[in-house]
Amino acid sequence: MSELEKFLLEFKKITLDMEKLIEKEDFDYLDKLIEKRQITINNIEKLKYTKEEFKNICENLDILSEDKKINKLLSEKKEEIKNQMAEINKSQQANKKYNKHLYQNSGVFSTKI
């Protein structure tokens, strides 16, 4: 097994771990895996290899499809979180308007005692 293959295998393992964390929505440890993955990429870039060798190993390990899965999962989670934030924002605005209107126009709180 070549050094390139070892690093690509490690890259795939990290990618699969990231996929599991994203599915479980455990984003705390995800940053560490992203850093680890970047270090692996940097190590791969330092190696000398042919484009054909890299392509063959990536195809054998099915790295590209795993990477596409992660990108798709991240996009879906990003959109989901964006929608949740929009709903929270709408709810907060509605509460503010309702409460503001309720307390300004009511005579419940009187200064007379």
C-alpha positions in Angstrom: 0.0 0.0 0.0 1.4 3.4 -1.0 1.6 6.4 1.2 -1.0 8.1 -1.0 -3.4 5.2 -0.6 -2.9 5.4 3.2 -3.7 9.1 3.3 -6.7 8.7 1.1 -7.9 5.9 3.2 -7.6 8.1 6.3 -9.4 10.9 4.4 -12.3 8.5 3.6 -12.5 7.4 7.3 -12.6 11.0 8.5 -15.3 11.7 5.8 -17.4 8.8 7.0 -17.0 9.9 10.6 -18.1 13.4 9.6 -21.1 12.0 7.8 -22.2 10.2 11.0 -21.8 13.3 13.1 -23.8 15.4 10.7 -26.6 12.9 10.6 -26.7 12.8 14.4 -26.5 16.6 14.5 -23.4 16.5 16.7 -21.7 19.6 15.5 -19.4 20.0 18.5 -16.8 17.5 17.4 -17.2 18.3 13.7 -14.7 21.1 13.7 -12.0 18.8 15.0 -12.7 16.4 12.2 -12.6 19.2 9.6 -9.2 20.2 10.9 -8.0 16.7 10.8 -9.3 16.2 7.3 -7.5 19.4 6.2 -4.2 18.2 7.7 -4.7 14.9 5.7 -5.3 17.0 2.5 -2.1 19.0 3.2 -0.2 15.7 3.7 -1.5 14.4 0.4 -0.5 17.6 -1.4 3.1 17.1 -0.2 3.4 13.7 -1.8 4.5 13.0 -5.3 2.1 11.1 -7.4 0.5 11.1 -10.9 -2.9 12.3 -11.6 -3.9 8.9 -12.9 -2.7 7.2 -9.7 -4.7 9.6 -7.6 -7.8 9.2 -9.7 -7.6 5.4 -9.6 -7.2 5.2 -5.9 -10.1 7.7 -5.4 -12.3 5.6 -7.6 -11.4 2.4 -5.8 -12.1 3.9 -2.4 -15.3 5.7 -3.7 -14.1 8.9 -2.2 -15.9 11.3 -4.5 -19.4 9.9 -3.8 -18.7 10.1 0.0 -17.6 13.7 -0.4 -20.8 14.5 -2.4 -22.9 12.9 0.4 -21.3 15.2 3.0 -21.8 18.3 0.9 -25.5 17.4 0.3 -26.0 16.6 4.0 -24.4 19.9 5.0 -26.5 21.8 2.5 -29.7 20.2 3.9 -28.8 20.9 7.5 -27.8 24.5 6.6 -31.2 25.0 4.9 -33.0 23.4 7.8 -31.3 25.6 10.4 -31.9 28.7 8.2 -35.7 27.8 8.1 -35.8 27.3 11.9 -34.1 30.6 12.5 -36.6 32.3 10.2 -39.5 30.8 12.1 -38.0 31.8 15.5 -37.5 35.4 14.1 -41.2 35.5 13.0 -42.4 34.3 16.4 -40.3 36.8 18.3 -41.5 39.6 16.1 -45.1 38.5 16.6 -44.7 38.3 20.3 -43.1 41.8 20.5 -45.9 43.3 18.4 -48.6 41.5 20.4 -47.2 42.4 23.8 -46.4 46.0 22.8 -49.9 46.5 21.6 -51.5 44.7 24.6 -49.7 46.7 27.3 -49.8 50.1 25.6 -53.5 50.2 25.0 -54.7 48.5 28.1 -55.6 50.3 31.3 -54.6 47.5 33.5 -51.6 49.2 35.0 -52.7 52.4 36.6 -50.6 54.9 38.4 -53.4 55.5 40.9 -53.4 53.5 44.0 
